[in-house]
Amino acid sequence: MINLEQSLPKELLRTNKSGAYHCTTIVNCNTRKQHGLLVIPIPELDGENHVLLSSFDETVIQHGAEFNMGIHKYQGDCYSPNGHKYIREFDCESVPRTVYRVGGVILTKEKVFISHENRILIKYTLVEAHSPTTLRFKPFLAFRNVNSLTYENNVIDRSYQKEENGISVCLYAGYPRLYMQFNKPAEFIYQPHWNKGVEYLKELERGYDYKEDLYVPGYFELPIKKGESIIFSAGVSEVKTTTLSRLYNKEISIRTFRTSFQNCLKNSAQQFYVRKNKKELYLLAGYPWFKIRARDLFVSLPGATLSIGDVKAFEDIMQTALPPLKRFMDEGKSDTTIQEIEMPDILLWCIWALQQYAKEVSTEECYKKYGPIIIKIIGYLRKSKHPNLFLHDNGLLYSNGKEQAISWMNSSVNGRPVVPRSGYLVEFNALWYNALCFSAEVLKATGEPEKAEVLAVLSQKTASSFVEMFLNGYGYLFDYVDGNFADWSVRPNMLFALSLDYSPLDKKQRKAVLEVITRELLTPKGIRSLSPKSLGYNPNYVGTQTERNYAYHQGTAWPWLMGAYADAYLKIFGLSGVSFLERMLIGYEDEMSNHCIGSISELFDGNPPFTGRGAISFAMNVSEILRVLKLLKKYNL
């Protein structure tokens, strides 16, 4: 903890399952502009997340001597104050808990984010002290969009209002008031000033502006006795301070302890849940900057719900997602909340998610709940009603991706896709064949054999065309084919032709393709997006935004693809493949104590040491690894 080279790269994330979050490093030194103690969405402003309370510095005072336990980075590799040197212990099995030792004083700090409420609680307990002790707390306020920075200005409202055991402030018009209160009386000393030149290391690394000024309205002081606990609350509504202890204990009681790899991932998966208006439940694509994206939602849905035994959450999220999906099919309208719903593969991923539900519950129950939407999607695609997904006479789906990225490989530079995948895309058509077969199965099982037969005939044509179109003479599949052009790059998208429940390839063909993927794409941290032997291999996701965009899908490794890899491997090798896959999961278990504690990063460098990059917690990765764990558990029973 006291070695900043080791501790600063490790980050913590806690969410309220309604869009708000708390995120910082394990030593409480913010290294990103998205870091903060209280970060909340403000729909009235712009629908983006906003940092209200950036940090909260604690100072222990004894005999007039002050020991500040905060830490901020300033110009010239200067860290001040150096509060991390007082840290003696840290753990986050239930909640993040830091133990500080200052001479004879031992002070613990625990943080809890309240579920479905924009409120964070911090509990301080004086474990040991040999003389009268006072605590001083200094709030650092930002009141800004997470993607912006703030600087000293004259527009700021410096006034404050006294509240029960605290104060409230609102720095700018349009923002909610921030209420800062304690569970016992605290003296507030008004001493407004700007803390200038705070630097964020990660922003510097990523080529963005990285300095800002934070506003400090003053500080709180209150005495604390040995064995006493003080609870601080920061939220956008006033709280009755006598209830803070009960509120804290209630939130602790519903925690799943992070005592295992699976429990860490379960906690992480539930942090992507976003409930709005009490009725609508979504899955966020990742933290700290992603929003709700259609493809991520449907890919993540089975792992983030069914794999942790939460069938109701699956049904709630699907109930929220289907109306905008139907609206898109009926009226061609995009959705403001679920982004990119118009992408051509979204409907195919929706059917895949429903297929996982059918396996978990039953085909009959799936048809009862989702039969109409399955039939609607298949009919919609068969009639080529999608603006960029056309069913050709050969039974395959065709999309235009030359001007805009249309698949999950969606990085762009100057508005143009880095990987311009266009024409017949291999995973689109693997998903389409699987969707046809699954839909036929559902119709046949529920008493509609005539309709099932129509889809079965079409699926046979699709399978025959798929093999003819994609299988090349070197034992793997083209990534996409457009006219006379076939992309020979070895990419992981062909995995889905092996992993889905219905494959257009025979077992010998699938085994040959899997051998290529294992040999050229498999890493301890995921499946590479491009083989090192292919033209344009760029495995390191570093540098400016443009440089990173060029590397995004050109060799970086993606953990979420391990879900498809495990499916494919077990379909070919069965029980004998379990031990190999279990060994491959060790690399992800290591991640529980790296980058974002208890979660999995967005992507990893494609070469050793396979460093985690991008968003610190990514829904598709967490969810698909959870699905692999459940898959392996079935084989181990």
Buried (B, 14 or more C-beta within 10 A) or exposed (E): BEEBEEBBBBBBBBBBBBBBBBBBBBBBBBBBBBBBBBBBBBEEEEEBBBBBBBBBBBBBBBEEEEBBBBBBBBEEEEBEBBBBBBBEEBEBEBBBBBBBBBBEBBBBBBBBBBBBBBBBBBBBBBBEBEEEBBBBBBBBBBBBBBEEBBEEEEEBEEEBEEBEBBBBBBBEEEBBBBBBBBBBEBEBEEEEEBBEBBBBBBBBEBBBEBBBBBBBBBBBBBBBEBEEBBBBBBBBEBBEBEEBBEBBEEBBEEEBEBEEBBBBBBBBBBBBBBBBEEEBBBBBBBBBBBBBBBBBBBBBBBBBBBBBEBEEBBBBBBEBBBEBBBBBBEEEEBBEBBBBBBBBBBBBBBBBBBBBBBEBBEBEEBBEBBBEBBBBBBEBBEEEBBEEBBBEEBBBBBBBBBEBBBBBBBBBEEEEBBBBBBBBBBBBBBBBBBBBBBBBBBBBBBEBEEBBEBBBEBBBBBBEBBBEBBBEEEBBBBBBBBEEEBBEBBBBBBBBBBBBBBBBBEEEBBBBBBEBBBEBBBBBBBBBBBBEEBEEBBBBBEBEEEBBBBBBBBBBBBBBBBBBBBBBBBBBBEEEBBEEBBEBBEBBBEBBEBBBBBBBBBBBBBBEEBBBBBBBBBBBBBBBBBBBBBBBEEBEE
